[in-house]
């Protein structure tokens, strides 16, 4: 018997306003501990899914919240996204149909996402007991032994002691009736069900056939990844709860009494009862039985009060007598009518991030870097202060070549600025000053044009080749570009290591990053079709990545290696950079398409998923470093990983469909908003975001524009392909 935990992630929790609102329902809030209720539920049921999978059913609008919260606890699940809410009957039917397709004998443990159950082990044992009964064709619900006569819950009348058939279900009673129910041995209805998928589909066919038919029709053919978007056929399902649709009509229902602590946290009084519901800074004098939740940066002080809840959000404050906690929903109805903006979470986000990104590139970034970012001799500035003043002590080759790449791509995208003139003079200056007599590219010049560092660095060779290929594609000095690239290709063939790959200079000679950029350059030259040897360079690096750079068991990419391309000793060998997971994902997927390589494409997909492990849901950005347990190693978040997240998300959206495409586009939207945090109105940018949300005060490095342009390239491609309607299709 295989158990498939199914987490029902619907509901608005309106009695927990102003913390819980439609755009941020209670299951995503930390109301009883450090994790949200949804995360606590996932962690509680995960051990039950040893042989199966965790399945989440939720509205499409909550896809990004679910993805971020799953990533935060490093847990995977299949998420069924409803195109619209149709109540618990259709939601459970969709989950049952999905489980039955995966496993005809599978048992679904259908669990609410927003309940507080501190004893996870007792809960799991109850589910296992119920699952044995479910395997025999029964629908088992967990009935909680009441601790008081509450009118906040529905009740179940069991037909006998222990695990027994259900005599009847009853709605939330008045207080007197609730007291009588408790005396007569009724149980609280927890809303959790354990049932074989086949059984539930049979009972739906018998009692509510339109629901089962709509649910089966709504499943897209085949599996489409971690996010499965139910089709519009789901909208045809009658909007009805599972209680009315099946449970009150079926003769196959049983109830298992349980006595572990349980609460549906339906109102603020029940949050107080958990003992862990307080949050924020509260200063109290002579205050008893008081629940206080203060927003970040706020202090709530109480004096001489008792039995009240004070919930302070940035835009709204609730002060409530806890005896009236169940009536907050009535208050919310008034708020919807008189102050509707505060009935939901205010959306202060940029309503047009894609268009604004295009405007910023066209009217700010490219103009400032093609004027103030260029020296009189045609070479490019290393950095600009946020006020647009040059600042540099050297002129590295990588900055010259990256800026050549940027301007060529700007021209290809239709920018009307002086890109061609800047490329012509910049390329002349580069070839005159940075090419050594042996044809290799030197590392850096002094600001006066003299040689500062004559070393041959693989990283610089790679970017020189990328710039030459991009200029060649733009039709600029094509003969010179080909000739220089040919000399460098000859050197690369002579220097290739016996086990594949190329050695870098410096403290980390065996590394993935320099080889990655050579991979990018080789792909660019292979696309020019002037020398088939570039295909061999690209193939060699792809093979090395698949066999050595990427962890064979877990699928993430390491940074540093020894001479045999095994992980380097110590912390160096444990380093995992989320930005490079995204970058390699993009490049490997392009290689996979060019070669028809399914193994490379599968690796690219896994790398993208590991990149998501580095997303900080609080700041909404990709951090710099993880270790090989995929735990945070450095929470600083530089600009460039945001661009690679954006590019990789859009690339993966183009390579997928249905539910997974929807999720990738949700992630791309989050990435473009994260990137926007760094961009300054005048075309410069901040580079390093600290864990506290503040930026380091330093000049904008010119080299970042290469990453920004790569992301913008993919935005324009996504717009052309119709993935993002509001995105620019170019720079004209």
N, C-alpha and C positions, 0 to 999 in steps of 0.2 A: 504494500500500500504506500503510495506516494502522496504526501500532503502538499498542497499549493496554498500558502497563505495569500489571501486576497484582502487588500486594505482598501476600504471604501473611503475615499478622500473628498466627499462632497460636503455640503452644508455650509452655512454662513456664520453660525454661532452669534446671532444678533443680540442675545441677552448678555454677551460679554463686550458690548460696545463700551468705550471707543477703541479698545485694543483690537477686538475682532470686528472685521468689516468684510464686505464681499470681496474686495481686492486682496485682503489679507486675513482669511478666515482663521478660526481659533486653532485648527490643527497645525498651523505653521508657527504658532507662538510657543514660547517657553513659559508655560503657566505653572509648571510643577517640577522645577529642576533646571539643569543646564541645557537639556535638549528640548526641542519642540515636541508637542504631543505626537506629531507624525513620526519624527525621528525615534522617539521612545517606543512607539508601536512597531516600527520596522525592526529595531534592535530586539524587541521582545519576541517577535515571531520568527526572526531569522533562523534560529536553531531548528525550527520545525521544517524548514525548507532544505534540509540536507541533501535530499535527492530531487527536489523539485525547484521551483522558482518562486520568488516573491512577485506578486502581481498587484499593481496599484490601479484603481479606477478613479479618474479625476476629470475635471473640466479642462478643455484645451487651454484656457486662460491661465491655468496654474502650472503649466508644463515647466516653466523656468524655475519656479519656486521648488517644485519637486526635484528637478535635476540638481539644483544647488544644494538642497538639504540632503539628498542621497550622497552626493559627492563629499559633503562635509563629514559624514559618518562612514565614508568609504564602503558603501554597500550598493549593490546593483539590483535592479528590479526591472520588470517589464511594465510599462505604464500604458494603460488603455485610455486614450483621450476621447472624451465625449464631445461631439460638436455642440450639444446643448444639454442642459440638465433635464432628465426625465424621471427623477425620483429613484428610489432604491430598487424598485422592481426591474426596470430595464438595465440598470447598472450591474446588478447581480447576475442578470441573464447574460449580459455580454461577457462577464468574467467566466461564468459557467461554460458558455459556448467556446471561449478561448481555451479553458483548461481541457475540455473534452477533445478539442482538436489536437492539443499537445499529448494527451494521455487519456484514452477512453475510460480507464479505471481510476483516474485521479480524483482525490478528495479535496474539496475546497474548504479552507477554514476562513470564512468571511468575517473580517474583523473591522470594527469602527476605528478610524484613524485618530479620534480625538478623545479617547477615554484614558483615565488615569488608573493604572493597575500596577502598584509598586512591587508586588510579588510575581515576577516574571516566571519563575519556575513553577509555582502553583498554577498559573494560567496555562502554561504549556502542558502540564500533566492533565489538566481538564480537557484540553483540546485533543490530546492523544486518546483519552478515554472515550470522548465523544466520537472520534474518528472511527473507532472500532464499530460503534453502532451505526455510523453513517455508511460504512462499507456494506452493511446489511440492508441498505436501502431506506434508512430513516433520515429525516431532517432534524438535526439536534441543535437546540438553542441552549445557551448557558443562562441559567436562572440564578441570580444572586440572592443569597439569603438576606432578607432585609435587616438592617440595624435600627431602623426607625420607621414610623408610618409616614412616608413621604408622598406627597401628591405630585412630585416632579417627575415620577417614573411611571411607565406602563407596568402591568403585572401579568404573571402567568399562573394559572391554576393547574398544578400537576395532578394526574390521575392517581398517583400513589407515591410512596416514598422512593428516594433514590432516583436513579435514571428511569424515567417513566414517561408514558405518553402524555401529551398535553390535553387537558380537559377543555380549557379555553384561554384565549388571550383577552385582556381587557385594557382599555385606554387609561390615561392618567385620571385617577379618581379625585373626588373632593376629599378633604382631610378625614372626615368621619368614615367614609368608605375605605380609605387607605388603612385606617386603624383596624377595621373589620377584616380586611384582606390579610393583614399581618397576623391577626389572631387565628385565621383559618388556614394558615400555612402557604399562602401565595408567595411567589418569588418575584423579585424585580426582573423585568425584561431587559437584559443587557444589550440586546440588538446584535449579538454575535451568533453566527450560524456555522455549523459544520455539516457539510453535505457532499455526497458524491456528485460530481458535475452531471453525470448521466441522470441521477435522481431528480435534480432540480430542473433539468430540461424536460424530463417526463412530466413533472407536476405542472410546469408552465404550459406544456402542450395540452394538459387536461383542463386547467383552470383559467389560463390567460394566454391562449395560443398566439395572439397578436404580438405579445411581448417577446416570446421566444423566437418567432419568425423574424421580427425586426432585428433582434440581437444577432442571430446567425447571419442575416444579410449584411449587417454592418461590419462584420469582420473582413478586412482586406485579404485577398488571397495570399497565402504564404506568410512567413514572418518578415517584418520590415524593420527589425532592430529594436532597441530598448524603448522607443516611443512608437506606439501603434495607434494611429488616428482612425477611429471608427468612422465609417462612411456616413453620408447623409441619410442612409436607410435607417439609422438609429433614431432620427427625428420622427419616424412613423410610429414608434412604440408608444402605447398609451402611457400617460404620466400618472404613475400610481406606485405606492409603496409595496414592498414585498409582503408586508403583513396583510394588506387588503387583497393583493393579487393571488397569494398562495397560502400563507401560513394559516389564515382563518378558515380556509376551505379544505385544506389537505387533511387526510387521515393518516399521514405518515410522519407527523411531528412528534418529537420527544423533547424533554427538557432534562438537563443535567444540573442538579443543585450544586452551587459552589459557594464557599464562604470566605474567599479571599477578599481583601479590600478592593472596592471598585467604585468609581464615580464617573459619570459622563461629563463632569465639569460644565454643567449646563448654565451656571450662573455664578456670580462673584462669591456668594456664600460658600459654594462647594470648592471654589479655588482657595478660599481662606482655610477651609477644613483640611486641605492637604498638608498644611504647615510649611509648604515650600513655595507659596504663591507670591510672596513679597518680591519687589524688585525696585532698584533705584535707591536714591538717597532719601531716607525718611528720618526726621528728628521728631521724637514724640515725648510729651510730658502728660502724665495722667491720661493715657489713651489705651483703652482695652478693647480687645476683640476687633481690631481695626486692620483692614487690608489696605495697603498703600502700594501702588505701582507708579513710579515716577519716571518720566522720560529722561533720556540721557541729557546731562547738563542742567538738570532741574532738581531742586530740593523741595520736598513737601514736608511741612511742619504741622503737627497736630497738638492741640492743647485741650484737655478736658473733654474728650469725645469718646464714644464707644459704639461698637456694633455698626460701623459704617465702612464703606469702601470708597476709596479715593483713587481714581485711575486717571492719570494725567498724561495725555499724549501731546505732541507739539501743537496740534490744532484744536484739541477738544479736551474737556475735563468732565468727568462724571463724579458726583458726590451722591452716594446712595446709601440709604438705610438698608442694612443687610437683610432685614426682614422683608423688604420689598424687592429683593434681587431678581425674583422671577418676573417682575413687571418692567424690567429695563426694555424689553421688546416693545412695549407700548410707547415708551419714551422715544425709541428709535423711529417708530412710525411718525411721531410728531416732527422729529428732526428731518426726516425725508421730505416732509411737506414744507417746513419753515426754514430749514438750513440744509438743503440737499447736498451741498458740497462736502459737508462734514459727516454725511451718512456713510460715505466710503472713504478709502484712503486717498487723500489729495494727490493727484498726479502732477508733480512739479518737473517731470522730465521734459527734455527737449522734444517737442512733438514732431520734429523733422530732422532727426540726426543724420540721415543719409544725404539729404540735400545740403545741409549745413557743412558736412564734410567736403562735398564738392566745391561749395562756395569758398571755403577756407583754403583749399588747395589752389583754386584758380585766382583768387583775389588777394591772398595773403602769403601763403607759404612759398609758392613758386616766384612771385614777384620779389619778395625780400631776399631769397637765397640766390636769385639770378642777378641781383644788383648789389646789395650790401654784402652778400656772401661771395663775391667774386673780386679778386685782386686786379689791379690794372694790367698785369702781365697775362691774365687769363686763367691763372690758377685759382683754386677754390679755398675759401676760408675754413679753418678747422672748427670754429665755434663762434656763435654770436651771443652776446649777452641778451637778456630779455628786453633790453632797450635797443637792440639791433646794432651793437658795436662789436667789431671783430675782436677776438681774443685767441691768441695762439702762441705757442713757443716752438712749434714744429709743424710740418705739413706732411702728414702721412700719405702714402700712396693710396691707401684704401679710401680716404676722403675724396681724393681727386677722381678715382674711378667710380665710386658710388654716385658722386654728383653728375658725372657724365651719363651714367645709367639713368638717373632720375630725369635729366633733361631730355634724353632721347625718348623715354617713355611718355613724358609730358607732350612732346611733339606728336607721338603716335596717337595720343588720346585727344589731339585737336587743340592743345593750348596755343593761344595766339601770341604769346610772349616771345622774347628773343632766344628761344631754345637752340636753334640751329647755329647762330653766331657764337653762342657760349660753348657749344660742343666743338665747333671747329677750332676756336682758339684754345679751349681747354685741352683738347686732344693733342694739338701741336705742342703745347707746353708740357704735357705729360710725357709724350714720346721723346721730347728733347731732354727732359730733366730726370726721368725716373728709370729709363732703360739702360742697364749696364752694358758694357761692351760685349759680354757673353750672351746678351739677349734676355737675361732675367730682369725682374723688376726689383729695384732697391726699395728699402723699407720707408725711408723718410728723408726729407730735405729740411734745411733751416729756413726760417722766414725770408732770408736774403737769397735763397735759391741754391746755396752750397749744400753739399752732401752732409747730412747729419748721421744717417745710419745706412750703410751700404749692404746690410745683411739681406739674404734671400729668404723671405718668409712665405710659406705656402699660402697662407691667408691672402697676402697681397697679390700673389700670382693669380689666385682664383678670381679676385675682383677685377684685376686688370683684364683677364680673359672675358669676364662678363661684360665689362664696359666696351671692349672691342667688338664683341658679338652684337651688342645693342646698337652701337654706332654703325656697324655693317648693315644691320637690318634697316637702319634709317637712311642708308645710302650715302653715308659720310665717309670719305677717304677709304673706300672699301679695299683697295689694293694694299694700302698700308696696314689696315686692320688684319687682313688675311696673312700678310707676310709676317707681322709680329706674332700673331697667334700660332703660325706654323713653327716658328723658332721655339716658342714656348711649349708646343705640343711635343716636339722632338726631345726637349729636356725632360718633360714629364714621362715619356716612354722609357727614357734611359734611367730615370730615378725611381720607377715603380718598384715597390718592395716585393720580395718573393711571395709573401703570403697575401698580396693585394694591398691596395691603399698607398698612401704617400706619407712620408715623415715630415713633421713640422719642426721648426726651430724652437729653441727656448726650453722651458722647464717641463713641458708636456709634449714630447715629440710624437706620441702615439695618441691621437685624439680624433673624435668624431667631427668636431665643428669645422676645422679647416678642410677636411675631406668633403663635408657637406657642401661648402661653398664651391669647391672644385666640381662637385656633382652638378650644381646649378649651372656653372659656367659651361661644363661639357654638354649639358642638355641644350643650352642656348646655341652653342656652336653646331651641335648635331642638327638642330632645326634649320641652320643656314644651308646645310647640304653641300658644303665645300670640301669636306674631308671625312671619310667614313671612320677614320680612327677615333673620332670623338665619341662615336657610339661605344667603342670598346672601353674608353675611359669611364663613361657613364655606367656601363654594365659592371665593370670591376668594382666601382664604389657601391653600387646597389647590392652586389653579392656580398661585399664585406659588411655592409649595414645589416643585411638579413642574417648573416652567419655569426657576426661578432659584436657589432655595436648594440644590437637589440637583444635584450635578455631573452633567452630561448624559452624560458618557462613562463614569465609574466608579461613579456611583450613591450616593456618600456625601454627607452634608449639611455645608455650611460654616456659619460663624457670622456673619461680618460682610461687608458689601457697600458699594458706593458708591451714589450717588443713582440710577444706572440699574440697580441690583440686579445689578451684576457684582461678582465677588470684590474685596474691598477690597485696597488696595495693601499690600505688605509682609507681615509675619508675621500681621497681623490677618486677612487674607484666606485664609491657609493653615490657620487653626485648625480642627480637627475634634474634637468632643467625643463620646466613645463614649456617654455617658449620654443625649445629645440624639439620637443615632442611634436608640437604643431608644425614647425618648419620642415622637419623630416617627413611628417605625414603628407604635407603638400607636395614635396618633391618626389617622394616615393609613389604617390598616386599618379603623378604625371608620367613617371617612368613605367608604371604598371599599365597605363593606357597605351603608351607607345609600344610596349612589348607584348601586350596581352598576358601579363604576368599576374595570375590570381593570388599567388603567395605574397607578392609585393603589395597588392591592393589590400589584402587582409591585414598585413602588417601596418599599412597606413591607417586603416580604421582603428586598430588597437592603439596606435600611437596617439591618435586624436583623443581617444577616451582617456588615456593617461595624462594628456595635457590638461584635461578638465579637472584632474585631481588637484591641480595647482591653482584653481580659481578660488579666491577668497570671497565667499558670498557676502561678507559684511561690506567690503569696499567695492566689490564688483569688478575685480581686476585679477589678472594672472600674476602670481608672485614669481620671484626669481628662482628659488631653489627648493627642491625636495631631497630626501635621501632615498636609498633604494628600498626602504619600507614604505615609501610614498608618504612620509610624514614631513612636515614643514622643517626645512633647514635654514632658510632665510626668508622672512616675510616681506622684505623690501620688494617693491614692484616697479621695475623699470618700464620705460615706455615701450621698448621694442617687443616684449612678449605680448602686449595687447594687440599690436599689428599682426603678429603671426597667428594669434587666436582668431582674429577677425578673418584673415585670409583663409585659414584652414577650415573655419566653420562654413564659410560660403562655398569653398571648394567641395566639402563633404555634402553640403546641401545639393549641389549640382550633380553629385554622384549617387544620390539616393532618391527615394520617393516616399509619398504618403506620410506616415507618422514620423519617420526618422527625418525626412526633409523638414517637416514642420519644426521639430526640435532643433535641428541645426540652424534654422533661420532664427529661432528664438535666441539661441546662443550667439549668433552673429549680431543680433540687435543689442544684446548685453555687451558684446565686445566693442561695438562702435561707440556705445555710451561710455564704457570704461576708457577707451582711447580719448574721447572728448575731454576727460578730466585733465589731460596733460597739455592739450593744445591751447596756445595763447592767441588772442585775437589778431595780433600783428604778424602771425606766421612763424613765431618761434614756439618753443615748447619746454615744458618741465620734463626732467628725465627720470627722477627717482622719487617714488611715493613711499613714505615711511608707514609703519604699522599704525601710527596714530592718525593717519589721514593727512599729514602735512608733507609738503614737498621740500626737498633739499634745495637751497638757494644756490644755483650755479648756472653757468652759461648753457645754452642749448647746443649739443654736439651735432655738427652738420651730418655726421654719418647716419643719424636716425632717419633722415629723409628717405634713404634707401628703403627702410622697412615700411615707412608710411606709404611710400609710392607703391610698393608691392601690394599692400593691403588695398589701396585705392584702385589699382589695376583690377583686382578681383571684384571689387564693388561694381565697377563699370561693366565687367563681364557678366556679373549676376543680373544687372539691370537689363543688358542686352538679351539675356536668356529668359527674362521675365520672372526671375525669382523675387526681385524687389521692385515693386512698381514705383516707389518714390525715390529711388537711387538715381544718381546721374549716370548717363551712358558715356560720358567723356568730359572734356575740359573746355569745349567750345561753347 
